[in-house]
Amino acid sequence: MIPRLLPAACLVLSAAALTGAAPQPEAASGQEADAAPLAFDAYLELLKARARGEGVSSATIDRMTAGLTPNDRVIRLDRNQPGSATPQGYPPLAPYIATHVNSERIGMGRQVYAEHRDLLARIERETGVPGAIIVAIFGHETSYGRIKGDFDLARSLATLAWEGRRRELFADEFVALLKIADKGYPRAQLVGSYAGAFGNPQFLPSVYLRLAVDGDGDGRADIFTNRADTFASIANYFRDAGWRRGQPWGVRAYVPQGFDVGAYRTRLVAPLCPRVHERHSAWKTVAEWRALGVVAQGGLADDVMVSLFQPDGPGAPAWLLTGNYRAILEYNCSNYYAMSVGLLADEIVN
């Protein structure tokens, strides 16, 4: 997942993007103009001074910045993110789902879910976030912990801040990383994606500081290797994003032949990720959709507000999406990502 570079609720990254390869066909770029040239070493001194002013110890600053140089590969990857230019039209969803919700990922997800069933059940009772959604995120982000990236986070974030296109964002993340290091994490452990995300859930440092939690009572929120902490932190992310207990993310829908989905398109313009949200219909209750001939194929109460989504056009599969789908979009603002997470979660428990 390419980082959406939006408010903190959207700052996470997936395994597919660790090499800059993840498709984000709906995303539009909001890049800042290049900042004025400044030598890297001089800019690093500014970052160090800011970190010191925000309470990071001198010892941590020294060990996290020793020998730092710009990483040209990080700049190339960041500048070549797929989806930087607004595409014409949308790639079909079905091929993306076939690749990302395949038999291997489903099988591994079922294995992880079975192995941690009791833990996931406890977290679901506490947060309302289903265990299958948690495991699907874990699988989508890092292939169940197997692919987490090996970039030196301090070097990557300092490079991206210095490069200047999104200086304020990455300067914030660099200082947040030093605050994490100040908790006792060694620099050698603080590795991850080229854009600064790390650990099993691929949180950016600011997200870690805000939402990572201790899932097993040992006093640390270890999202590197500890699955209890990983699962509890993912659940906390979704709880913070407004996940509604007891509701699915969405269900398949029957759409009658000749139904004009476009007649019910939303008139709202989302302030963030508008190309993602413009593809959804206006919100109606399940009962209102049924009166129009659109019938939910799963258990949703008549008064639940849902939007209709038929990504591949007339005659292709359609879904009625609840507010919980929007919570998945908070993790990565892409319909392709959110649909694959929801569908993977469904397969994990079926």
TORKOL-467641 format. One record per residue (C-alpha): residue in three letters; x, y, z. Coordinates in steps of 0.001 Angstrom, whole numbers, padded with zeros to 6 digits, always signed. Layout:
ALAXYZ...
***
This chain:
MET+000000+000000+000000ILE+001438+003339-000990PRO+001029+005756+001941ARG-001857+008085+001265LEU-000012+010989+002919LEU-003216+012184+004557PRO-004128+012676+008223ALA-002701+010185+010682ALA-005613+007794+010304CYS-004464+007037+006766LEU-000737+006709+007337VAL+000027+003041+006943LEU+001814+001006+004289SER+001543-002523+002898ALA+004000-005217+001904ALA+003222-004773-001790ALA+004582-001249-001633LEU+007834-002053+000123THR+009499-001997-003290GLY+007229+000687-004715ALA+005132-001766-006709ALA+001642-001483-005256PRO-001050-000264-007636GLN-003109+002650-006395PRO-005154+003407-009502GLU-007570+005807-007814ALA-005148+008003-005931ALA-004487+011590-006824SER-001309+013347-005763GLY-001238+016436-003563GLN+002503+017012-003621GLU+004056+020187-002333ALA+006368+022262-004445ASP+010050+021431-004048ALA+011529+023171-001053ALA+014532+025445-001356PRO+017835+023570-001671LEU+019565+022901+001620ALA+022524+020645+002304PHE+021450+017362+003870ASP+023793+017719+006851ALA+022481+021213+007538TYR+018881+020082+007331LEU+019604+017122+009591GLU+020815+019542+012250LEU+017410+021245+012103LEU+015675+017899+012598LYS+017941+017055+015505ALA+017241+020400+017143ARG+013508+019898+016775ALA+013701+016386+018257ARG+015731+017703+021164GLY+013175+020447+021706GLU+010397+017827+021839GLY+012122+015875+024571VAL+014150+013222+022747SER+017354+012430+024601SER+020696+013448+023129ALA+021902+009841+023312THR+018972+008655+021178ILE+019416+011486+018683ASP+023105+010658+018335ARG+022622+006931+017754MET+019718+007404+015351THR+021506+009996+013201ALA+025051+008698+013218GLY+026362+008393+009674LEU+023067+009380+008019THR+023281+010204+004324PRO+020532+010733+001749ASN+019125+007586+000142ASP+018686+008219-003575ARG+016688+004996-003992VAL+014095+006237-001504ILE+013659+009443-003500ARG+013276+007506-006750LEU+010700+005176-005239ASP+008736+008040-003749ARG+008690+010007-006993ASN+007662+006980-009033GLN+004669+005918-006949PRO+001984+004382-009152GLY-001097+006546-009128SER+000698+009876-008886ALA-001030+011012-012067THR-004808+010933-012262PRO-005690+008034-014584GLN-008493+008022-017097GLY-011084+005541-015924TYR-010573+002757-013411PRO-008849-000605-013837PRO-011210-003540-013223LEU-011475-004845-009684ALA-011705-008561-010493PRO-008037-009092-011540TYR-006832-007254-008437ILE-008990-009449-006197ALA-007778-012590-007969THR-004192-011618-007134HIS-004702-010387-003591VAL-007354-012813-002349ASN-005781-015991-003666SER-005696-019483-002236GLU-002317-019014-000544ARG-003334-015844+001275ILE-006687-017355+002262GLY-005061-020547+003516MET-002463-018724+005590GLY-005143-016422+006963ARG-007246-019337+008106GLN-004204-020860+009771VAL-003360-017634+011646TYR-006998-017166+012623ALA-007258-020705+014002GLU-003958-020400+015862HIS-005038-017199+017630ARG-008782-017741+017842ASP-009037-017085+021598LEU-006846-013981+021454LEU-008789-012558+018521ALA-012096-013293+020234ARG-010952-011381+023328ILE-009849-008403+021229GLU-013151-008433+019355ARG-015069-008398+022652GLU-013026-005422+023815THR-013055-003385+020598GLY-015864-004704+018419VAL-013445-005290+015530PRO-013790-008803+014057GLY-010778-011070+014268ALA-011046-011873+010568ILE-010637-008191+009647ILE-007580-007971+011896VAL-006023-011042+010302ALA-006863-009818+006784ILE-005020-006555+007463PHE-002062-008514+008842GLY-002049-010645+005703HIS-002465-007786+003296GLU+000116-005519+004907THR+003033-007883+005489SER+001976-011306+004202TYR+001326-012377+007805GLY+004581-010913+009083ARG+006865-012303+006401ILE+007561-009093+004435LYS+008100-005981+006513GLY+010823-004082+004655ASP+014489-003534+005427PHE+015024+000193+004894ASP+016685+002105+007738LEU+013691+004173+008854ALA+015806+007049+010154ARG+017608+007362+006835SER+014441+007042+004764LEU+012440+009601+006722ALA+015313+012068+006947THR+015800+011717+003186LEU+012135+012318+002380ALA+011950+015292+004733TRP+015103+016820+003251GLU+013953+016176-000323GLY+011174+018554+000479ARG+008088+017670-001532ARG+006278+016685+001667ARG+008738+018105+004136GLU+006378+018823+007008LEU+004853+015354+006911PHE+008127+013466+006890ALA+009812+015787+009373ASP+006957+014976+011761GLU+007439+011264+011124PHE+011205+011499+011650VAL+010757+013134+015044ALA+008072+010574+015939LEU+010525+007800+015032LEU+013125+009246+017396LYS+010512+009303+020156ILE+009925+005583+019545ALA+013656+004942+019634ASP+013787+006817+022933LYS+011579+004080+024385GLY+014530+001697+024021TYR+014146+000305+020515PRO+017521-000098+018781ARG+018101+001472+015402ALA+018736-001976+013924GLN+015145-002945+014769LEU+013644+000245+013365VAL+013536-000835+009746GLY+010636-001022+007346SER+009307+000414+004110TYR+011021+003075+002055ALA+008329+005548+003157GLY+008784+004935+006869ALA+006114+002380+007814PHE+007147-000558+009954GLY+006135-003639+011877ASN+003417-006194+011257PRO+000651-003602+010676GLN+002948-001174+008783PHE+002240+001833+010943LEU+004066+005078+010373PRO+005774+006358+013536SER+003093+008936+014370VAL+000419+006246+014108TYR+002435+003963+016367LEU+002697+006668+019018ARG-001023+007393+018826LEU-002598+003966+018401ALA-000215+001080+019113VAL-001238-000753+022288ASP+000007-003487+024577GLY-002049-006578+023805ASP-000577-009019+026318GLY+000116-006920+029407ASP+003907-006967+029270GLY+004155-003183+029241ARG+005284-002784+025628ALA+003494-002299+022331ASP+005722-004526+020202ILE+004305-004558+016664PHE+007517-006082+015297THR+007164-009683+016451ASN+004420-009820+019091ARG+001132-010904+017545ALA-000967-009981+020570ASP+000319-006407+020364THR-000023-006427+016578PHE-003649-007573+016635ALA-004637-005263+019479SER-003013-002309+017700ILE-004804-003016+014415ALA-008081-003296+016303ASN-007386-000028+018094TYR-006773+001619+014737PHE-010186+000520+013493ARG-011910+001466+016715ASP-010394+004922+016361ALA-011601+005034+012731GLY-015171+004459+013888TRP-015745+000724+013378ARG-019322-000163+014311ARG-019652-003268+016431GLY-021808-006035+014975GLN-021946-004749+011391PRO-020202-006354+008406TRP-018083-004218+006099GLY-020532-004971+003304VAL-022502-007727+001591ARG-023067-008863-001957ALA-026128-007343-003577TYR-028533-008449-006274VAL-028954-005687-008849PRO-031759-006162-011381GLN-030910-006207-015069GLY-030947-002758-016568PHE-030704-001001-013205ASP-029067+002408-013634VAL-026532+002604-010820GLY-025358+005961-012124ALA-028734+007494-011340TYR-027970+007095-007639ARG-024406+008391-007589THR-023444+010438-004573ARG-023542+014190-004919LEU-021126+014671-002059VAL-017490+015507-002727ALA-015205+013857-000188PRO-012519+016200+001172LEU-010003+013336+001079CYS-009555+010752-001669PRO-012470+012053-003758ARG-011807+009645-006645VAL-012295+006749-004257HIS-015561+007970-002789GLU-017090+009276-005996ARG-017497+005690-007177HIS-020010+004899-004430SER-023708+005629-004593ALA-025658+007899-002319TRP-026464+006435+001095LYS-029821+004697+001519THR-031213+002217+003994VAL-031271-001469+003132ALA-035058-001215+002942GLU-034884+001721+000529TRP-032539-000175-001776ARG-034801-003214-001675ALA-037732-001051-002747LEU-035655-000115-005796GLY-034944-003772-006570VAL-031440-003945-005061VAL-031418-006776-002520ALA-028758-007472+000103GLN-027503-011056-000003GLY-026370-011085+003621GLY-027666-010231+007059LEU-028244-006489+007314ALA-031083-004867+009224ASP-033523-002826+007167ASP-032491+000443+008813VAL-028736+000123+008175MET-027415+002850+005904VAL-025419+001471+002966SER-024033+002613-000363LEU-024119+000627-003590PHE-020845-000211-005322GLN-020627-002046-008656PRO-016970-001490-009541ASP-016789-003401-012815GLY-019994-002058-014329PRO-023413-003481-015283GLY-023731-007243-015010ALA-020678-007503-012720PRO-020774-008240-008965ALA-022155-005495-006739TRP-021990-004825-003014LEU-023848-002820-000412LEU-021204-001165+001765THR-021678-000131+005393GLY-019877+002554+007336ASN-017308-000070+008326TYR-016063-000129+004746ARG-015159+003515+005267ALA-013103+002441+008287ILE-011076+000133+006036LEU-010559+003063+003676GLU-009024+004915+006617TYR-006285+002293+006622ASN-005634+002790+002908CYS-007832+005040+000816SER-008272+002695-002158ASN-011359+000740-003151TYR-009088-002000-004466TYR-007388-002334-001089ALA-010560-002063+000991MET-012471-004585-001131SER-009614-007074-001008VAL-009367-006761+002786GLY-013099-007262+003235LEU-013278-010204+000856LEU-010197-011829+002364ALA-011725-011509+005845ASP-014904-013188+004595GLU-012918-016079+003128ILE-010891-016513+006317VAL-014009-017327+008350ASN-015931-019213+005638
***
